[in-house]
Amino acid sequence: MLLAALCFLLWSFRTSTGHFPRACASSKSLMEKECCPTWRGDGSPCGQLSGRGACQNIVLSNAPRGPQFPFTGVDDRESWPSVFYNRTCHCFGNFMGFNCGNCKFGFWGPNCTEKRLLVRRNIFDLSVPEKNKFLAYLTLAKHTTSPDYVIPTGTYGQMNNGSTPMFNDINIYDLFVWMHYYVSRDTLLGGSQVWKDIDFAHEAPGFLPWHRLFLLLWEQEIQKLTGDENFTIPYWDWRDAKGCDICTNEYMGGHNPANPNLLSPASFFSSWQIICTRLEEYNSRQALCDGSPEGPLLRNPGNHDKARTPRLPSSADVEFCLSLTQYESDSMDKAANFSFRNTLEGFASPLTGIADASQSSMHNALHIYMNGTMSQVQGSANDPIFLLHHTFVDSIFEQWLRRHHPLQEVYPEANAPIGHNRESYMVPFIPLYRNGDFFISSRDLGYDYSNLQESERDIFQDYIRPYLEQASRIWPWLTGAAMVGSVLTLVLGGITRLLCRRRKRKQLHEEKQPLLMEKEDYHSLLYQTHL
């Protein structure tokens, strides 16, 4: 009853946030290849009159890419977003957004000058009201049409190069499901031909930065939707878990007693409809997912292929990942060895760091373990557990960054799979963001993790504080010794100066006497002179 009341209350907030222009879905924008919407604050494109930004040409990186994708000019996602737009808003200072109407991550206020740091917490550390509020936010996002974005239901070619726009409305939660589908979908080659070995957000260096941005944007949308500017996504710490301890009706939904593949009717997630999961159908029709409902959410945790994923990740597995010093290596794909990214993603063994195509571990293990909607890459974001899982994966990424302090240049500049180079823009985000922009500490993006704050306090408690306490105990003795040393120094210095003055006076007295020589010395001198 409390949750239902909260949902109703939140539903009333949706009109208070206002509406922004849909981003460049008209034939005019597509044919002119320009996406520079007006900011309603001053009515100018990109908020230019207020100094927020300006409409500028997109500068694409020309760094060479890896050999995994052997085509050119067949996929709308190549050289994103140039197939659709050549000009977008370039925002100044701390402004951000498709019309420069938002603040950069980590900033707040009407002029984006207020810095802030939000903390993501373990879902089991939330109070009951906090947990219920999070569940209500999920429900509200699932039932609120996005005021800012629509999704394309056809390729640019199918839109007759923009003259016939093909877009659908979509709710805020499903917008992000669609993004995850679109970034990892197969390339449509025409007829019944597709190319499956392509993914702009997985199996390569961009895996961690892409999902980091995904979560930040999801948080930002919920903050705008609810007016809760302090909202953060909680995480599920699955280390050493014996099962899915969040798969209960109090949290993310328990088993349906009549059908183990469905959620319990007591969980409101049981009524959710999923989208973008019928991949073979899309490929056969050479079509894109249009956001239509495709059935209930499926989940049957633990009843998966145990030969491929024998167990959930352990604390030791995570620690081994963190010990790897290379972010990326070798071919920079799922065959990479001793790569932190590839090992954390789950294509390399968390015991050896060697790529193993027969096993799914770490991040991948959680997806396989759920044995349902979350086990399929393109449609996995339908399950809200996806958010809790990837937030914890991001916390491991953050821990690695803090431990190894890599320069941004550590992220590969060239020869990564398509879309994964450092300066490549991430698909399918507009406004534009580069992979390398998110290879930085979460604190620079305005958020932290409660478990990392605790670990830093533990380091201070275990290592630094004992030394400080020991120093405080001997401080009186150190102070006394320093005072005695100072006195001795002054005394010795005074004696030294006194002796130096006496010696100097003696030397001066001797310098005033005539040069006296013995008789033998005088004759010796004359002898040497004659010689």
Order of alpha helices (4+ residues) and beta strands (2+ residues): alpha-alpha-beta-beta-beta-beta-beta-beta-beta-beta-beta-beta-alpha-beta-beta-alpha-beta-beta-alpha-beta-beta-alpha-alpha-alpha-alpha-alpha-beta-alpha-alpha-alpha-alpha
